[in-house]
Amino acid sequence: MFVILIIQDSPASITGHFRRPPVKTLTDHLANYASYHRDRRNVATHFVGIPLIVLGIVVLLSRPTFNLAGLPLSPAIVLTGLALAYYFALDLFFALVMTALFALALWLGVWSATLPTPLWSAIGVGGFFIGWVIQFIGHVYEGRKPAFFDDIASLLIGPLFVVAEAMFLLGLLGGLRSAIEERAGPLRA
């Protein structure tokens, strides 16, 4: 107890040196990401570019596979699990949607891993490269650099942004849309 009192009363805790940084919420992340994506054409490119990038990564990481306690694993499965853990920490609904989408991506990855190496690599590299080209075209319309240049976590938020924008187009999650637009502004034509 004496040690705890010393730590609590130490100058470091008074100055905030030992304080944890504030945790960003899903709304915080999406609003920050959205502030880089207010042009409708840029958002439209993300509906194509981000899925292609994710699929390209999953395909490329679907080889090699190895067994752990009798379960087949690949780098794609491990990284998808880590990404989903992050999504579950942010929001249950979005994590469940991303789980379904990643399951489809992993299925494509497993299937492509059975193909001859040139075809497997063409699918993975092609999807990744074409997706990024589409993304950068969108940011030309936006007139602003991609969000990940300022916040590397945006690479994980991009897929959530696409899911959120799809939900908004379906007329769902109006409260989240309002909260994001309050911070980032409305979409521009």
C-alpha positions in Angstrom: 0.0 0.0 0.0 2.9 2.4 0.8 4.3 1.8 -2.8 0.9 2.6 -4.3 0.7 5.8 -2.4 4.1 6.8 -3.6 3.2 6.1 -7.2 -0.1 7.9 -6.9 1.5 11.0 -5.4 4.7 11.0 -7.5 5.3 14.0 -9.7 5.1 11.8 -12.8 1.5 10.9 -12.1 0.7 14.5 -11.3 2.1 15.6 -14.7 0.3 12.8 -16.5 3.4 10.9 -17.5 1.9 7.6 -16.4 -1.6 8.3 -17.8 -2.8 6.1 -20.6 -3.7 7.9 -23.8 -7.4 8.3 -24.4 -8.9 5.3 -26.3 -10.5 6.3 -29.7 -14.0 5.1 -30.2 -15.4 3.7 -33.5 -17.0 7.1 -34.1 -13.7 8.9 -33.5 -11.9 6.6 -36.0 -14.6 6.9 -38.6 -14.9 10.6 -38.3 -11.1 11.1 -38.6 -11.1 8.8 -41.7 -14.1 10.5 -43.1 -12.4 13.9 -42.9 -10.1 12.6 -45.6 -13.0 11.4 -47.7 -15.7 14.0 -48.2 -15.8 13.9 -52.1 -18.4 11.5 -53.3 -16.2 10.3 -56.1 -13.4 9.4 -53.6 -15.9 7.5 -51.5 -17.1 5.6 -54.6 -13.5 4.6 -55.5 -13.1 3.2 -52.0 -16.1 0.8 -52.5 -13.9 -0.8 -55.2 -10.3 -0.1 -54.1 -10.5 -1.2 -50.5 -12.1 -4.6 -51.1 -9.5 -5.2 -53.9 -6.6 -4.3 -51.6 -8.0 -6.5 -48.8 -8.6 -9.4 -51.1 -5.1 -9.0 -52.6 -3.5 -9.1 -49.2 -5.5 -12.1 -48.1 -4.7 -14.0 -51.3 -1.0 -13.2 -51.0 -0.9 -14.2 -47.3 -2.8 -17.5 -47.9 0.5 -19.2 -48.6 2.2 -20.8 -46.9 0.0 -22.9 -44.6 1.2 -24.7 -41.5 -0.4 -26.8 -38.9 -0.8 -25.7 -35.3 -2.3 -28.3 -33.0 -3.8 -30.0 -36.1 -5.4 -26.8 -37.4 -4.3 -25.4 -40.8 -3.1 -21.8 -40.4 -1.7 -19.2 -42.8 -0.5 -15.7 -42.3 -3.8 -14.6 -43.7 -5.7 -16.3 -41.0 -3.5 -15.0 -38.3 -3.6 -11.4 -39.5 -7.3 -11.6 -40.0 -7.8 -12.8 -36.5 -5.7 -9.9 -35.2 -7.7 -7.4 -37.3 -11.0 -8.9 -36.0 -9.8 -8.7 -32.4 -9.3 -5.0 -33.0 -12.7 -4.6 -34.6 -14.4 -6.5 -31.7 -12.7 -4.1 -29.3 -14.2 -1.2 -31.3 -17.8 -2.3 -32.0 -19.7 -5.6 -31.9 -21.9 -4.9 -34.9 -19.1 -3.8 -37.2 -16.9 -6.7 -36.0 -19.6 -9.2 -36.9 -20.1 -7.7 -40.4 -16.3 -7.7 -40.9 -16.2 -11.4 -39.7 -18.6 -12.4 -42.4 -16.7 -10.3 -45.1 -13.3 -11.7 -44.0 -14.7 -15.2 -44.1 -15.5 -14.6 -47.8 -12.0 -13.1 -48.3 -10.4 -16.1 -46.6 -12.4 -18.5 -48.7 -11.1 -16.8 -51.8 -7.6 -16.9 -50.3 -7.7 -20.6 -49.6 -9.1 -21.3 -53.1 -6.5 -19.1 -54.8 -3.7 -20.8 -52.8 -4.5 -24.1 -54.6 -3.9 -22.5 -58.0 -0.5 -22.5 -59.8 1.9 -20.0 -58.4 1.7 -17.6 -61.4 -2.1 -17.4 -61.2 -2.2 -17.2 -57.4 0.3 -14.3 -57.4 -1.4 -12.5 -60.3 -4.7 -12.5 -58.4 -3.0 -11.3 -55.2 -0.6 -8.7 -56.7 -3.2 -7.6 -59.3 -5.9 -7.0 -56.7 -3.5 -5.2 -54.4 -2.0 -3.0 -57.1 -5.3 -2.2 -58.9 -7.0 -1.4 -55.6 -4.3 1.1 -54.7 -4.4 2.7 -58.1 -8.2 3.2 -57.7 -7.6 4.6 -54.2 -5.1 7.2 -55.4 -7.4 8.2 -58.3 -10.1 8.9 -55.6 -7.7 11.0 -53.6 -6.9 13.1 -56.8 -10.7 13.9 -56.8 -10.5 14.6 -53.0 -7.4 16.8 -53.4 -6.0 15.4 -50.2 -3.6 12.6 -49.3 -4.9 9.3 -47.9 -5.5 9.1 -44.2 -2.9 6.5 -43.5 -0.1 9.0 -44.2 -1.1 10.7 -41.0 -2.5 7.8 -39.0 -1.3 4.2 -39.8 -4.4 2.8 -38.0 -6.4 4.1 -40.9 -5.3 1.1 -42.9 -7.5 -1.0 -40.5 -10.3 1.7 -40.5 -10.7 1.8 -44.3 -12.7 -1.4 -44.5 -14.9 -0.2 -41.6 -15.5 3.1 -43.4 -16.7 1.2 -46.5 -19.1 -0.9 -44.4 -20.3 2.3 -42.7 -20.9 4.1 -46.0 -22.7 1.1 -47.4 -25.0 1.1 -44.3 -25.6 4.8 -44.7 -26.6 4.2 -48.4 -29.1 1.6 -47.2 -30.6 4.2 -44.8 -29.1 2.5 -41.7 -27.1 3.8 -38.8 -28.4 7.4 -39.1 -27.1 8.4 -35.7 -23.6 7.3 -36.5 -23.8 9.1 -39.9 -24.9 12.3 -38.1 -22.1 12.0 -35.6 -19.5 11.5 -38.3 -20.8 14.4 -40.5 -20.9 16.7 -37.4 -17.2 16.2 -37.1 -16.0 15.7 -40.7 -18.7 17.7 -42.6 -21.1 16.4 -45.2 -20.1 14.7 -48.4 -19.5 17.0 -51.4 -20.6 16.4 -55.0 
